[in-house]
Amino acid sequence: MGIEQVLPFTEKLHPSVKKLFEERQKSLANPEEYWDEKARALIWFKYWDRVLDDSNPPFYRWFVGGVTNITVNTLDRWVKTEVRNRVAYYWEGEPGDRRVLSYQDLYREVNKFAKVLRGLGVGPGDRVVIYMPMIPELPVAMLAAARIGAIHSVVFSGFSPNALADRIVDAKPKILVTADGYYRRGKIINLKSKADKGLEIAEKMGVKVGKVVVVERGGVSVDYDFVEGRDLYYSELVSKTPDNTYVEPEPRRSEDILFILYTSGTTGKPKGIMHSVGGYMVWVYWSFKWTWDPRPDDVMWTMADIGWITGHTYIVYGPLLHGITSVMYEGAPDYPEPDRPWEIVERYRVTIFYTSPTAVRLLRRYGEEWVKKHDLSSLRLIGSVGEPINPDVWKWYHDVVGGGKTPVIDTWWQTETGAAMIAPAPGIALVPLKPGSATYPLPGVDADVVDEEGRPVKPGVKGYLVIKKPWPGMLLGIWGDPERYVKTYWEKYSRPDEGVWVYYPADYAIRDEDGYLWLLGRADEVLNVAGHRVSTAEIEHAIVAHPAVAEAAVIGVPDPVKGEVPLAVVVLREGYEPSRELEQEIRSYVSEVYTPIAAPSRVLFVRKLPKTRSGKIMRRLIRAVVTGATLGDVSTLEDEASVDEIVSAWAEFGRELGDAA
């Protein structure tokens, strides 16, 4: 059931909604003709032989036979125009140090580092893992890799050495680019030492990285080992490269891999999501245009880390494809004071501000006075990304940050989709907004809400979001694991025998009487913590690696600031006794071996986990106890006493909270 069947075309439709529907109908009626025309807005060395190859679903390939290089479209096309003097990045470090890079500056630095990479033996198809903080050399490294046809894989700098090692072992890179350190909440983080530990772990797992390029952050003083013959300083390498260096952009097939970005899955192993050169480029260009209506004088600040897909698309590729200015900020949003974001908006006259509901909730807690200290009149659009935004947070964001006049562009998408899929689309015609709804799908997106059997649900009924047709920005697959790609994203609702393939993003949604989509969060075992996707399986894996732990089960529980936080139920090994000290030790251990984002908010100690007779942990029963929901069917439960233990442990936690209060 398409959106037009829920809300038929009538003269009563709001003109903006009607305009969006007409564009969507055009895109879905004849997608190959539609995208053939749209893709020609970009520069290609050779046009495609076929817009969409759907001969081997769900391994769809876009613009097959087309040849391009994304850096020609993000850099070369601008340096031949007046845009070369426009600011590409305003960068601000947490301590307040600042840098400005024009498009000409960025073009020069990318060409220089591209030559460095080639000199180190990196070629087309080689992987370059980038483990860096939010400094300008991060997008430079990404673009330099893309220019020579290498595949970049950015690893979030907040990840542990173990998490880095897992990604290195999977991607098998020729080179690692990292930094000495960076600032976070006034402290200096020694990133190089973390990188060295990750490299050591990876080598023990059978993968050795040949060269490590170290960027010196500047102003950072940390002790680390420098491995002769392996480690190289970025500054020394680029200083030997002339400023007028030009590296011919490597011709890349549209269906070649542009980057791999790892995202949490429902098993312990992270998924290496692959995005294509051509399809990703075209989708990001048009999705960005529709979602943000970019203008030459725009200054966009996406308050996210480039280590996540939001940063890839909305700090690097999207803004650069449109020749607009971006802000990059290194540090914590509320450091040293809660008005740091508003100070930055005012300083750089930001026009587009894009952040997560988690960040908005955090900043709202400090009160309106911090916002009102600053002139935010430059803002014309404010956006939300990463998780559903509840109506009261939406209203505060709109009324206080947006001054009651700035539209809130709530977007739904994920790592796998490349860019926004559902959004109000002011670049076509801004549809009337409803607080908490991402409104309608963008052109090219055939979205629906279905029940467990795949049948469209009635308006107002909770169901599963699905995408029923391929789109240019879709993932190519999972690096090295095509079976997992099919099983994870296509198995639930597809009917291969009938030639029907349906993409399942594992999110709940409701469509209301007006056809607006309301996203309700994850429908699988992946948590959305402060806008970051973390796998319960990976957290459990980290907990069980602690010497005191025999078994663990992790669920997500609501949190007023982060939206959702992990809660762990743990069975200890013989010889260990529950204690608050051990709980803290386990939390710290998860921070160390995985990431601080995933540290459980609380650890409940029990003697047994609720399991089925076949041994499967029944996490829904843990969730029911914690949320106060009914337990539902427990006929497959092996031992009802296991639930009683969780009830007791949760009650004890409640008593402790009461005592603390």
TANORDA-V762287 format. One record per residue. N is the residue number from 0. OMEGA is omega in whole degrees, 0 to 359 (NA if undefined). Layout:
{{N | OMEGA} {N | OMEGA}}
This chain:
{{0 | 179} {1 | 182} {2 | 182} {3 | 178} {4 | 176} {5 | 183} {6 | 187} {7 | 176} {8 | 174} {9 | 179} {10 | 180} {11 | 180} {12 | 173} {13 | 183} {14 | 180} {15 | 178} {16 | 180} {17 | 180} {18 | 178} {19 | 181} {20 | 180} {21 | 179} {22 | 179} {23 | 179} {24 | 179} {25 | 183} {26 | 184} {27 | 181} {28 | 180} {29 | 187} {30 | 182} {31 | 177} {32 | 182} {33 | 184} {34 | 173} {35 | 179} {36 | 184} {37 | 184} {38 | 181} {39 | 174} {40 | 182} {41 | 184} {42 | 178} {43 | 172} {44 | 179} {45 | 177} {46 | 188} {47 | 172} {48 | 182} {49 | 182} {50 | 182} {51 | 172} {52 | 181} {53 | 184} {54 | 182} {55 | 182} {56 | 4} {57 | 178} {58 | 182} {59 | 178} {60 | 186} {61 | 176} {62 | 184} {63 | 184} {64 | 177} {65 | 180} {66 | 181} {67 | 168} {68 | 188} {69 | 181} {70 | 173} {71 | 181} {72 | 179} {73 | 185} {74 | 188} {75 | 183} {76 | 183} {77 | 185} {78 | 175} {79 | 181} {80 | 179} {81 | 179} {82 | 182} {83 | 180} {84 | 179} {85 | 177} {86 | 173} {87 | 181} {88 | 160} {89 | 179} {90 | 178} {91 | 176} {92 | 182} {93 | 179} {94 | 180} {95 | 176} {96 | 188} {97 | 174} {98 | 177} {99 | 176} {100 | 173} {101 | 176} {102 | 177} {103 | 178} {104 | 182} {105 | 178} {106 | 180} {107 | 183} {108 | 179} {109 | 178} {110 | 180} {111 | 182} {112 | 175} {113 | 178} {114 | 177} {115 | 181} {116 | 178} {117 | 179} {118 | 178} {119 | 175} {120 | 180} {121 | 181} {122 | 181} {123 | 178} {124 | 176} {125 | 179} {126 | 175} {127 | 177} {128 | 183} {129 | 183} {130 | 192} {131 | 174} {132 | 182} {133 | 175} {134 | 186} {135 | 180} {136 | 178} {137 | 176} {138 | 177} {139 | 181} {140 | 178} {141 | 183} {142 | 178} {143 | 177} {144 | 180} {145 | 182} {146 | 182} {147 | 176} {148 | 177} {149 | 180} {150 | 178} {151 | 176} {152 | 183} {153 | 177} {154 | 180} {155 | 185} {156 | 177} {157 | 178} {158 | 182} {159 | 173} {160 | 179} {161 | 180} {162 | 176} {163 | 181} {164 | 179} {165 | 183} {166 | 176} {167 | 181} {168 | 181} {169 | 185} {170 | 182} {171 | 183} {172 | 175} {173 | 187} {174 | 173} {175 | 174} {176 | 182} {177 | 180} {178 | 179} {179 | 180} {180 | 179} {181 | 182} {182 | 174} {183 | 182} {184 | 175} {185 | 180} {186 | 176} {187 | 178} {188 | 180} {189 | 184} {190 | 182} {191 | 179} {192 | 175} {193 | 179} {194 | 179} {195 | 178} {196 | 178} {197 | 178} {198 | 179} {199 | 179} {200 | 181} {201 | 180} {202 | 177} {203 | 179} {204 | 173} {205 | 181} {206 | 180} {207 | 179} {208 | 187} {209 | 184} {210 | 177} {211 | 178} {212 | 185} {213 | 175} {214 | 176} {215 | 186} {216 | 184} {217 | 181} {218 | 181} {219 | 178} {220 | 180} {221 | 177} {222 | 177} {223 | 178} {224 | 175} {225 | 186} {226 | 180} {227 | 180} {228 | 178} {229 | 185} {230 | 180} {231 | 178} {232 | 179} {233 | 184} {234 | 180} {235 | 181} {236 | 183} {237 | 179} {238 | 179} {239 | 182} {240 | 183} {241 | 180} {242 | 182} {243 | 179} {244 | 175} {245 | 177} {246 | 178} {247 | 180} {248 | 182} {249 | 176} {250 | 181} {251 | 175} {252 | 181} {253 | 184} {254 | 174} {255 | 180} {256 | 174} {257 | 179} {258 | 171} {259 | 176} {260 | 185} {261 | 179} {262 | 183} {263 | 177} {264 | 181} {265 | 168} {266 | 184} {267 | 184} {268 | 178} {269 | 182} {270 | 177} {271 | 182} {272 | 181} {273 | 174} {274 | 186} {275 | 178} {276 | 188} {277 | 182} {278 | 178} {279 | 182} {280 | 182} {281 | 181} {282 | 180} {283 | 180} {284 | 185} {285 | 177} {286 | 178} {287 | 181} {288 | 180} {289 | 187} {290 | 188} {291 | 180} {292 | 188} {293 | 180} {294 | 186} {295 | 183} {296 | 181} {297 | 170} {298 | 185} {299 | 173} {300 | 172} {301 | 185} {302 | 181} {303 | 178} {304 | 180} {305 | 176} {306 | 177} {307 | 183} {308 | 179} {309 | 179} {310 | 177} {311 | 188} {312 | 188} {313 | 169} {314 | 183} {315 | 193} {316 | 183} {317 | 180} {318 | 182} {319 | 176} {320 | 181} {321 | 175} {322 | 179} {323 | 184} {324 | 176} {325 | 172} {326 | 172} {327 | 179} {328 | 187} {329 | 199} {330 | 181} {331 | 185} {332 | 182} {333 | 181} {334 | 359} {335 | 178} {336 | 183} {337 | 180} {338 | 182} {339 | 179} {340 | 184} {341 | 174} {342 | 180} {343 | 177} {344 | 181} {345 | 184} {346 | 186} {347 | 180} {348 | 181} {349 | 179} {350 | 179} {351 | 181} {352 | 188} {353 | 183} {354 | 182} {355 | 174} {356 | 177} {357 | 180} {358 | 179} {359 | 179} {360 | 179} {361 | 184} {362 | 178} {363 | 182} {364 | 183} {365 | 177} {366 | 184} {367 | 187} {368 | 180} {369 | 178} {370 | 187} {371 | 175} {372 | 188} {373 | 179} {374 | 181} {375 | 185} {376 | 179} {377 | 184} {378 | 173} {379 | 175} {380 | 174} {381 | 189} {382 | 181} {383 | 184} {384 | 169} {385 | 182} {386 | 176} {387 | 177} {388 | 182} {389 | 189} {390 | 182} {391 | 176} {392 | 177} {393 | 183} {394 | 178} {395 | 179} {396 | 181} {397 | 187} {398 | 186} {399 | 180} {400 | 182} {401 | 178} {402 | 178} {403 | 183} {404 | 184} {405 | 181} {406 | 175} {407 | 180} {408 | 179} {409 | 186} {410 | 170} {411 | 172} {412 | 180} {413 | 180} {414 | 186} {415 | 184} {416 | 176} {417 | 181} {418 | 184} {419 | 179} {420 | 180} {421 | 185} {422 | 182} {423 | 171} {424 | 176} {425 | 177} {426 | 172} {427 | 175} {428 | 185} {429 | 180} {430 | 177} {431 | 186} {432 | 171} {433 | 181} {434 | 178} {435 | 180} {436 | 175} {437 | 176} {438 | 191} {439 | 174} {440 | 176} {441 | 174} {442 | 181} {443 | 183} {444 | 179} {445 | 185} {446 | 177} {447 | 176} {448 | 187} {449 | 177} {450 | 183} {451 | 181} {452 | 179} {453 | 179} {454 | 178} {455 | 180} {456 | 178} {457 | 176} {458 | 178} {459 | 181} {460 | 179} {461 | 178} {462 | 181} {463 | 175} {464 | 175} {465 | 175} {466 | 192} {467 | 177} {468 | 177} {469 | 179} {470 | 188} {471 | 185} {472 | 184} {473 | 178} {474 | 175} {475 | 184} {476 | 177} {477 | 183} {478 | 175} {479 | 185} {480 | 181} {481 | 180} {482 | 180} {483 | 177} {484 | 180} {485 | 184} {486 | 185} {487 | 191} {488 | 189} {489 | 188} {490 | 191} {491 | 187} {492 | 181} {493 | 175} {494 | 186} {495 | 181} {496 | 180} {497 | 181} {498 | 181} {499 | 179} {500 | 185} {501 | 179} {502 | 183} {503 | 181} {504 | 178} {505 | 174} {506 | 172} {507 | 178} {508 | 172} {509 | 171} {510 | 184} {511 | 185} {512 | 179} {513 | 179} {514 | 179} {515 | 178} {516 | 177} {517 | 180} {518 | 189} {519 | 177} {520 | 188} {521 | 177} {522 | 179} {523 | 183} {524 | 174} {525 | 181} {526 | 177} {527 | 185} {528 | 180} {529 | 179} {530 | 180} {531 | 179} {532 | 177} {533 | 185} {534 | 175} {535 | 180} {536 | 179} {537 | 178} {538 | 178} {539 | 178} {540 | 180} {541 | 181} {542 | 183} {543 | 177} {544 | 177} {545 | 186} {546 | 182} {547 | 191} {548 | 176} {549 | 181} {550 | 178} {551 | 172} {552 | 183} {553 | 173} {554 | 174} {555 | 176} {556 | 182} {557 | 178} {558 | 185} {559 | 181} {560 | 185} {561 | 181} {562 | 180} {563 | 177} {564 | 179} {565 | 170} {566 | 184} {567 | 171} {568 | 193} {569 | 171} {570 | 183} {571 | 174} {572 | 176} {573 | 178} {574 | 179} {575 | 180} {576 | 178} {577 | 175} {578 | 177} {579 | 177} {580 | 179} {581 | 177} {582 | 180} {583 | 179} {584 | 179} {585 | 179} {586 | 180} {587 | 181} {588 | 177} {589 | 178} {590 | 185} {591 | 187} {592 | 178} {593 | 177} {594 | 179} {595 | 179} {596 | 187} {597 | 181} {598 | 182} {599 | 177} {600 | 179} {601 | 176} {602 | 177} {603 | 181} {604 | 178} {605 | 179} {606 | 177} {607 | 178} {608 | 176} {609 | 183} {610 | 171} {611 | 179} {612 | 178} {613 | 175} {614 | 180} {615 | 179} {616 | 181} {617 | 183} {618 | 180} {619 | 178} {620 | 175} {621 | 181} {622 | 180} {623 | 179} {624 | 186} {625 | 183} {626 | 181} {627 | 179} {628 | 177} {629 | 184} {630 | 181} {631 | 184} {632 | 178} {633 | 184} {634 | 180} {635 | 181} {636 | 183} {637 | 186} {638 | 182} {639 | 179} {640 | 180} {641 | 178} {642 | 178} {643 | 179} {644 | 179} {645 | 177} {646 | 180} {647 | 181} {648 | 180} {649 | 177} {650 | 178} {651 | 177} {652 | 179} {653 | 178} {654 | 179} {655 | 177} {656 | 179} {657 | 178} {658 | 181} {659 | 180} {660 | NA}}
